[in-house]
């Protein structure tokens, strides 16, 4: 093993043009002479792949593991594969990765790429992070809730443990904020090498950005010279619709269409990073996944719709709304920059220059300042941070937001009146779920319906819809046979049970216009949840399948999401008196029960209650 490490070289792969290698000696000196370090480098500078290798080959890690966290699963896997290839060593040996449902590490692993969620799970399991010499918080500018918690915990760890070094990397110019948070630690900037990107705006705003994207992709394919296209859209639905329309033109455009979004299987996503020699122009349809975390080779043209999906929580009305919202100027800059990594490029912004200059915010609001904090507070309580208000956040949430989360956890019986974790709360914190789903599962155990509820939780945790939809709704006829009058969750369960009877067939899923990826992910999640239940020495009892037991479980978990019908399809939420419609995709818009319990609120022009069931208390 020692001989193997001595032979490693960060130049053992064709990466000598990376900007980070121009400052290699200066960076080594900074790493040797500082306890903690903030590193700024644009996406594509080589910071994610090279910094762990520099630490390893310089033997700064004292034979301990270098942990590199990522906000996304795909980034953790693709970086591990890339670095293992650069070091000419099989994945899982010196370089490994750990994400939900999958890990590839061994006793020889010295560079470990993982999601920030995996690192937090290690903390919850009692791991004091003593196995690590360096913790690299990569892509910290994305500012997810998990990233912010990792930053706070690492600040504490750095102060207590002199042999653990913290490195924070960012692709945006917010590095001074990170430096100040880590007690004014040094900042190291990697000079970028970016080519000129010419930016084009619409002369007047168009509402239908999907059709504008298709028109722009068509024009690029017909009029521009060689180079691949990266098109940013808001989510899977946009991507699938855009793909279907492009396929009508594909013969004339000589395009190879690829797509990337969070729940696409890792093996499908990794294909994007292969520098293939094909006789077609590639067109990559992507969410903001490729905005900063990942660099796709050969991109010369960017099409930017100017929007993304984000959740916003209002603690006063206690409503969380998933909506399509304008991106920030910082995001627009990052997206345009994808076109100028290897040569000059062009960025086509599907909004006006006026919108960019006067209506877009400078930077995105960190998730911790706009999300429901119930999961965060439960996590901190499980990590023995009794006074959540005193936790050192890089951006402190409002007192009202934290107080509301504490109140919700008390109602769910996760906390007692003194704000301490109850036995129920301790079990809920172990499940990798929203606490409301965790409580639903615990109720299901008492009602002898944990298998069915675990499956439903798997299906609704996917962030993608189980039914494949089209604008013309021609697939609805395939889906009617699955509908349940008890609610959307029961409809999803009917789909899953039918899929099981078909021996988990992907072909059957396709013929029924069902999301096979959603089904397979649900199977994994349900298996994980049932294994966790068994670890508590809880006997999983099977009973005669009854829809009422499932409705009771979700009514208990989402007791604050009960709404009463006030007139046809209009429902008033009992908790805050707000009025919403049932989502058009729900079968419950036909049933229109007097009382309904819903999972979330979705905004797309109008606001709707989504994933609706009958309310059954007893």
C-alpha positions in Angstrom: 0.0 0.0 0.0 2.8 2.4 0.9 4.6 1.7 -2.3 1.5 2.3 -4.2 1.0 5.7 -2.6 4.6 6.7 -3.3 4.1 6.1 -7.0 1.0 8.2 -7.3 1.2 11.4 -9.3 -1.4 14.1 -9.9 0.0 14.4 -13.4 -0.8 10.8 -14.2 -3.8 11.8 -16.4 -4.3 14.2 -19.2 -5.2 17.2 -17.0 -2.2 19.5 -17.4 -4.2 22.4 -18.6 -6.2 22.8 -15.4 -5.8 26.3 -13.8 -5.0 24.8 -10.4 -1.8 23.2 -11.6 -0.4 26.7 -12.4 -0.4 27.5 -8.7 0.5 24.0 -7.4 3.5 24.9 -5.3 1.8 27.9 -3.7 -1.2 25.8 -2.9 1.0 23.0 -1.3 2.6 25.7 0.9 -0.7 27.1 2.0 -2.0 23.6 2.8 1.1 22.8 4.8 1.1 26.0 6.8 -2.6 26.5 7.6 -5.0 24.7 9.8 -8.1 25.7 7.9 -8.3 27.2 4.4 -10.9 28.7 2.1 -10.3 28.1 -1.6 -11.9 30.0 -4.5 -11.9 28.5 -7.9 -14.3 28.6 -10.8 -16.0 25.4 -11.9 -13.6 23.6 -14.2 -10.5 24.9 -12.3 -9.7 21.4 -11.0 -10.2 22.1 -7.3 -12.6 19.2 -6.7 -10.3 16.6 -8.3 -6.9 17.9 -7.5 -7.0 19.2 -3.9 -7.5 15.7 -2.4 -4.7 14.4 -4.6 -2.3 17.1 -3.6 -3.0 16.4 0.1 -2.5 12.7 -0.5 0.6 12.8 -2.7 2.2 15.4 -0.4 1.5 13.0 2.5 -0.2 15.8 4.5 -3.0 13.4 5.6 -0.9 11.4 8.1 -2.2 8.2 6.6 -5.8 9.1 7.6 -8.7 9.5 5.2 -9.4 12.7 3.3 -13.1 13.3 3.2 -14.5 15.4 0.4 -18.2 16.3 0.7 -20.5 17.1 -2.2 -24.1 18.6 -2.1 -25.1 16.1 -4.8 -24.9 12.3 -5.3 -23.8 12.5 -8.9 -20.9 14.8 -8.1 -19.7 12.5 -5.4 -19.7 9.4 -7.7 -18.4 11.1 -10.9 -15.5 12.8 -9.0 -14.5 9.5 -7.3 -14.5 7.8 -10.7 -12.5 10.6 -12.2 -9.9 10.8 -9.5 -9.4 7.0 -9.4 -8.9 7.1 -13.2 -6.4 9.9 -12.8 -4.5 7.9 -10.2 -4.7 4.8 -12.4 -6.2 2.9 -9.4 -9.4 0.9 -9.3 -12.4 2.6 -7.7 -13.0 1.5 -4.1 -9.3 1.1 -3.4 -7.4 4.3 -2.7 -10.3 6.4 -3.9 -13.9 5.6 -3.0 -17.4 7.1 -2.6 -20.4 6.8 -0.3 -23.9 8.0 -1.1 -27.4 6.9 -0.1 -28.0 3.2 -1.1 -24.5 2.8 -2.4 -20.8 2.9 -1.3 -17.6 1.7 -2.7 -14.8 2.0 -0.1 -12.3 -0.3 1.6 -9.7 -0.3 4.3 -7.2 1.0 1.8 -9.4 4.1 0.9 -7.6 7.4 1.6 -9.8 9.7 -0.5 -13.5 9.4 0.2 -16.1 11.4 -1.8 -19.5 11.5 -0.1 -22.6 13.6 0.1 -22.9 16.0 3.0 -25.9 14.0 4.1 -23.7 10.9 4.5 -21.2 12.9 6.7 -24.1 14.1 8.9 -25.3 10.5 9.2 -21.8 9.5 10.5 -22.1 12.3 13.0 -25.5 11.0 14.1 -24.1 7.5 14.5 -21.6 8.9 17.1 -18.6 9.2 14.7 -16.5 12.1 16.0 -14.8 12.3 12.6 -11.5 11.2 14.1 -10.8 9.0 11.1 -10.3 12.0 9.0 -7.3 14.3 8.7 -8.9 16.6 6.2 -12.6 17.4 5.6 -13.1 19.3 2.3 -16.5 20.9 2.0 -16.7 21.3 -1.7 -19.1 23.5 -3.6 -20.0 25.3 -0.3 -21.6 28.2 -2.3 -24.6 26.0 -3.1 -25.6 26.6 0.5 -28.0 23.6 1.0 -29.3 23.1 4.6 -27.0 20.0 4.9 -24.0 22.1 3.8 -24.7 24.8 6.3 -25.0 22.2 9.1 -21.7 20.6 8.0 -20.0 24.0 8.1 -21.2 24.6 11.6 -20.2 21.2 12.9 -16.8 21.5 11.2 -16.1 24.8 12.8 -16.7 23.1 16.2 -14.5 20.1 15.2 -11.7 22.3 14.0 -11.6 24.2 17.3 -11.6 21.0 19.4 -9.3 18.7 17.2 -6.0 20.2 16.2 -5.2 17.2 13.9 -8.3 17.8 11.7 -8.1 20.4 8.9 -11.1 22.0 7.3 -11.0 23.2 3.7 -14.0 25.0 2.2 -14.2 25.5 -1.6 -16.4 27.9 -3.5 -17.0 28.7 -7.2 -18.5 32.1 -6.4 -17.1 35.2 -4.8 -18.6 34.7 -1.3 -15.3 33.5 0.1 -14.8 36.3 2.6 -18.0 35.2 4.3 -16.7 31.7 4.7 -13.3 33.1 5.9 -15.0 35.2 8.5 -17.1 32.3 9.7 -13.9 30.2 10.2 -12.3 32.9 12.4 -10.8 34.8 9.5 -8.8 31.8 8.2 -6.7 32.4 5.0 -8.1 32.5 1.5 -6.5 31.0 -1.5 -7.7 32.0 -5.0 -7.1 29.8 -8.1 -6.7 32.1 -11.1 -9.3 31.1 -13.7 -8.7 30.5 -17.4 -12.0 31.2 -19.1 -12.7 32.1 -22.7 -15.0 34.8 -24.0 -18.6 34.0 -23.8 -20.9 36.2 -25.9 -24.3 36.7 -24.2 -27.6 37.1 -26.1 -30.9 38.3 -24.5 -34.5 38.3 -25.8 -35.7 41.6 -27.1 -39.0 41.0 -25.3 -40.0 38.6 -22.6 -41.7 35.3 -23.6 -43.7 33.3 -21.0 -43.2 29.9 -22.7 -39.5 29.3 -22.0 -39.7 25.6 -23.0 -40.8 26.5 -26.6 -38.3 29.3 -26.7 -35.6 26.8 -25.6 -36.6 24.4 -28.4 -36.5 27.2 -31.0 -33.1 28.4 -29.8 -31.7 24.8 -29.8 -33.0 24.4 -33.4 -31.4 27.7 -34.5 -28.0 26.8 -32.9 -28.1 23.4 -34.6 -28.8 24.9 -38.0 -26.7 28.0 -37.9 -23.8 27.6 -35.4 -20.5 25.8 -35.9 -19.5 22.7 -34.0 -19.9 22.4 -30.3 -22.3 20.8 -27.8 -25.4 22.5 -26.3 -26.3 22.7 -22.6 -29.9 23.8 -21.9 -30.9 24.7 -18.4 -34.6 23.9 -17.5 -36.5 23.8 -14.2 -37.1 20.1 -13.7 -37.8 16.6 -15.1 -41.2 17.6 -16.5 -39.7 20.4 -18.6 -36.8 18.2 -19.7 -39.0 15.3 -20.8 -41.4 17.6 -22.7 -38.5 19.4 -24.4 -37.0 16.0 -25.3 -40.2 14.8 -26.8 -40.6 17.8 -29.0 -36.9 17.8 -30.1 -37.2 14.2 -31.1 -39.7 15.3 -33.8 -36.9 17.4 -35.3 -33.9 15.2 -34.5 -33.5 13.8 -38.0 -33.1 17.2 -39.5 -30.9 18.6 -36.7 -28.3 15.7 -36.3 -28.6 15.9 -32.5 -27.9 13.4 -29.8 -30.2 14.3 -26.9 -29.0 13.6 -23.4 -30.6 14.6 -20.1 -29.6 15.0 -16.5 -31.6 15.5 -13.3 -31.2 14.4 -9.7 -33.2 11.1 -9.7 -31.7 9.8 -13.0 -29.8 6.6 -12.3 -26.1 7.3 -11.6 -25.0 5.0 -14.5 -27.1 7.1 -16.9 -25.7 10.4 -15.6 -22.0 9.4 -15.7 -22.3 8.9 -19.6 -22.5 12.7 -19.9 -18.9 13.0 -18.8 -17.4 10.7 -21.4 -15.7 12.7 -24.1 -17.2 10.6 -26.9 -16.2 10.9 -30.6 -19.6 10.9 -32.3 -20.7 12.5 -35.6 -23.6 14.3 -33.9 -23.8 17.4 -31.8 -24.8 16.6 -28.2 -27.7 18.5 -26.6 -27.8 18.1 -22.8 -31.0 19.0 -21.1 -30.3 19.7 -17.5 -31.6 21.1 -14.2 -29.3 23.4 -12.2 -27.4 20.2 -11.4 -24.7 21.2 -13.9 -24.6 24.9 -12.9 -21.5 24.6 -10.7 -21.0 21.1 -9.3 -20.2 19.4 -12.6 -18.3 20.2 -15.8 -19.6 18.5 -19.0 -16.9 18.4 -21.7 -17.2 20.2 -25.1 -20.0 22.6 -24.2 -19.9 25.6 -26.4 -23.5 26.9 -26.3 -25.7 27.5 -23.3 -29.4 28.0 -23.4 -30.7 29.4 -20.1 -34.4 29.5 -19.3 -33.8 31.8 -16.4 -35.8 29.8 -13.8 -35.3 27.0 -11.2 -37.5 25.2 -8.8 -37.2 26.1 -5.1 -39.2 25.6 -1.9 -40.2 28.6 0.2 -41.7 28.2 3.7 -43.8 30.9 5.4 -43.6 30.2 9.2 -46.5 32.6 9.8 -49.0 30.7 7.7 -47.1 27.4 8.2 -47.1 26.7 4.5 -44.3 25.4 2.3 -44.7 26.0 -1.4 -42.7 24.5 -4.2 -42.6 27.0 -7.0 -40.8 27.9 -10.2 -38.8 31.0 -9.4 -36.3 33.3 -11.3 -32.6 32.5 -10.8 -30.1 35.0 -9.4 -27.5 37.0 -11.3 -24.8 34.7 -9.8 -26.6 31.6 -11.2 -27.0 33.3 -14.6 -23.2 34.0 -14.6 -22.4 30.4 -13.6 -24.7 29.0 -16.3 -23.2 31.2 -19.0 -19.7 30.2 -17.9 -20.3 26.6 -18.9 -19.9 27.7 -22.5 -16.4 29.1 -22.1 -14.3 26.4 -20.5 -12.4 25.1 -23.5 -13.0 27.7 -26.2 -15.0 30.8 -26.8 -18.8 30.2 -26.6 -22.2 31.7 -26.6 -24.9 32.0 -24.0 -28.6 32.5 -25.0 -30.6 33.9 -22.1 -34.3 33.4 -22.6 -35.1 36.6 -20.8 -34.5 40.3 -21.4 -31.5 42.3 -20.3 -33.8 44.5 -18.3 -34.9 41.5 -16.2 -31.3 40.5 -15.7 -30.2 44.0 -14.6 -33.1 45.2 -12.6 -35.2 42.2 -11.5 -32.8 39.4 -10.6 -31.3 39.2 -7.2 -27.5 39.3 -6.9 -27.3 35.9 -5.3 -29.8 33.1 -4.4 -31.3 33.0 -0.9 -29.6 30.2 1.1 -32.0 27.3 1.6 -31.7 27.6 5.4 -33.4 31.1 5.2 -36.3 30.0 3.1 -37.1 26.4 4.0 -39.1 24.6 6.7 -36.5 23.9 9.5 -38.3 20.9 11.1 -35.8 18.4 9.7 -32.8 20.6 10.6 -34.0 21.1 14.2 -34.6 17.4 14.7 -31.1 16.6 13.3 -29.4 19.1 15.6 -31.4 17.7 18.6 -30.2 14.2 17.7 -26.6 15.5 17.6 -27.0 16.8 21.2 -27.4 20.4 20.4 -30.0 21.1 23.0 -30.2 24.9 22.4 -30.8 25.1 18.7 -30.9 28.9 18.9 -27.2 29.0 19.9 -25.9 26.8 17.1 -23.3 28.7 15.0 -25.0 29.1 11.6 -23.1 30.9 8.8 -26.5 32.6 8.2 -28.8 32.4 11.2 -32.4 31.6 10.5 -35.1 33.8 12.2 -36.2 33.1 15.7 -39.7 32.6 14.4 -38.6 29.9 11.9 -36.8 27.9 14.6 -39.6 28.4 17.1 -42.1 27.1 14.5 -40.0 24.0 13.9 -39.8 23.3 17.6 -43.6 23.7 17.9 -44.2 21.3 14.9 -41.9 18.7 16.5 -43.7 19.0 19.8 -47.1 18.4 18.0 -45.5 15.3 16.4 -44.4 14.1 19.9 -40.8 14.2 18.8 -40.0 16.7 21.6 -41.4 17.1 25.1 -42.6 20.4 26.6 -39.0 21.2 27.6 -37.7 20.8 24.0 -35.9 17.5 24.7 -36.0 14.6 22.4 -38.6 12.0 23.3 -38.2 8.3 22.5 -40.4 8.8 19.5 -38.2 11.7 18.4 -35.0 9.6 18.8 -36.5 7.0 16.4 -37.8 9.6 14.0 -34.3 11.2 13.8 -32.8 7.9 12.6 -35.1 7.7 9.5 -33.6 9.7 6.6 -37.0 11.4 6.1 -39.0 14.5 6.6 -40.2 14.2 10.3 -43.8 14.2 9.1 -43.1 11.1 7.0 -41.2 9.5 9.9 -44.2 10.0 12.2 -46.5 8.6 9.5 -44.3 5.5 9.4 -44.3 5.1 13.2 -48.1 5.3 13.3 -48.2 2.7 10.5 -46.1 0.3 12.6 -48.7 0.5 15.4 -51.5 -0.1 12.8 -49.6 -3.1 11.3 -49.1 -1.3 7.9 -45.4 -0.5 7.8 -44.7 -2.2 4.5 -47.3 -0.4 2.5 -46.5 3.0 4.1 -42.7 2.4 3.5 -43.5 1.9 -0.2 -45.6 5.0 -0.4 -42.9 7.0 1.3 -40.4 5.7 -1.2 -42.7 6.8 -4.0 -43.3 10.3 -2.7 -39.6 10.9 -1.7 -38.5 10.7 -5.3 -39.1 14.4 -6.3 -40.4 13.0 -9.6 -43.9 12.0 -10.5 -44.8 8.3 -10.8 -47.1 9.0 -13.8 -45.6 10.1 -17.1 -47.7 13.0 -18.3 -48.0 14.9 -21.5 -49.5 18.2 -22.5 -52.3 16.4 -24.5 -53.1 14.1 -21.5 -53.3 11.1 -23.9 -51.7 8.9 -21.2 -54.5 9.4 -18.7 -56.4 6.4 -20.0 -53.5 4.1 -18.9 -53.6 5.5 -15.3 -57.3 5.4 -14.5 -57.3 1.8 -13.5 -54.9 2.6 -10.6 -57.0 5.4 -9.1 -58.2 5.0 -5.5 -61.0 7.0 -3.9 -59.1 7.0 -0.7 -56.4 9.2 -2.0 -53.3 9.8 -4.1 -51.0 7.9 -1.8 -53.2 4.8 -2.3 -53.2 5.3 -6.0 -49.4 5.2 -6.0 -49.5 2.0 -3.9 -51.9 0.4 -6.5 -49.3 1.2 -9.2 -46.5 -0.3 -7.1 -48.5 -3.5 -6.4 -49.3 -3.9 -10.1 -45.6 -3.4 -10.9 -44.6 -6.1 -8.4 -47.1 -8.5 -10.0 -45.3 -7.8 -13.3 -42.0 -8.9 -11.7 -40.7 -5.3 -11.6 -40.7 -5.1 -15.3 -39.3 -2.0 -17.0 -41.1 -2.9 -20.3 -44.5 -3.0 -18.5 -43.8 0.3 -16.8 -43.1 1.9 -20.2 -46.3 0.5 -21.8 -48.3 1.8 -18.9 -46.6 5.2 -19.1 -45.1 4.9 -15.6 -41.9 6.3 -14.3 -39.7 3.2 -13.9 -36.9 5.1 -12.2 -39.4 6.3 -9.6 -40.6 2.8 -8.9 -37.0 1.3 -8.6 -36.0 4.1 -6.3 -39.1 3.5 -4.1 -38.2 -0.1 -3.9 -34.7 0.8 -2.5 -36.1 3.4 -0.1 -38.7 1.0 1.3 -36.1 -1.7 1.8 -33.9 0.7 3.7 -36.7 1.8 5.9 -37.8 -1.7 6.7 -34.3 -2.7 7.6 -34.1 0.3 10.0 -37.4 -0.7 11.6 -35.9 -4.2 12.2 -32.9 -2.7 13.9 -35.2 -1.3 16.6 -36.2 -5.0 17.3 -39.7 -4.1 16.0 -41.5 -7.1 14.6 -43.0 -6.2 11.2 -46.5 -7.5 11.4 -48.5 -8.1 8.3 -52.3 -7.7 8.3 -55.1 -7.7 5.9 -54.5 -4.8 3.6 -56.8 -1.9 4.5 -56.7 1.5 2.9 -58.1 3.1 6.1 -54.9 2.1 8.1 -52.8 4.0 5.5 -55.0 7.0 5.6 -54.8 7.1 9.4 -51.0 6.9 9.3 -50.7 10.0 7.0 -53.4 11.9 8.8 -51.4 11.5 12.0 -48.1 12.5 10.3 -49.6 15.5 8.5 -52.1 16.5 11.2 -51.5 20.2 10.5 -52.2 19.7 6.8 -55.9 19.0 7.1 -58.2 21.1 4.8 -62.0 21.4 4.7 -64.1 21.7 1.5 -65.8 25.1 1.4 -67.1 24.9 -2.1 -66.4 22.7 -5.2 -62.6 22.0 -5.4 -61.9 24.9 -2.9 -60.4 23.8 0.4 -59.6 25.9 3.5 -56.6 24.7 5.5 -57.8 24.4 9.1 -54.3 25.3 10.5 -54.0 28.8 8.8 -57.4 29.5 7.1 -55.7 29.7 3.6 -57.7 28.5 0.6 -56.3 26.3 -2.1 -57.5 24.1 -5.0 -56.7 20.4 -5.3 -54.0 19.8 -7.9 -55.3 19.0 -11.4 -53.2 15.8 -11.5 -55.0 14.4 -8.4 -57.9 11.9 -8.7 -59.3 13.5 -5.5 -60.4 16.6 -7.5 -63.3 14.3 -8.7 -64.0 12.7 -5.3 -63.9 16.1 -3.4 -64.0 14.7 0.2 -65.4 17.0 3.0 -62.0 16.7 4.8 -58.7 16.1 3.1 -55.1 15.8 4.3 -52.3 16.8 1.9 -48.6 16.4 1.7 -47.5 19.8 0.3 -48.5 22.9 -1.6 -47.3 23.5 -5.2 -47.4 26.8 -7.0 -47.5 27.1 -10.8 -49.4 30.3 -11.4 -52.0 29.1 -8.9 -51.4 27.3 -5.6 -52.6 23.8 -5.1 -52.6 21.1 -2.4 -50.7 18.1 -3.7 -50.8 14.4 -2.8 -54.2 14.5 -1.2 -55.9 11.7 0.9 -59.1 11.2 2.8 -58.7 12.4 6.4 -59.3 9.4 8.8 -58.6 9.9 12.5 -60.0 6.7 13.9 
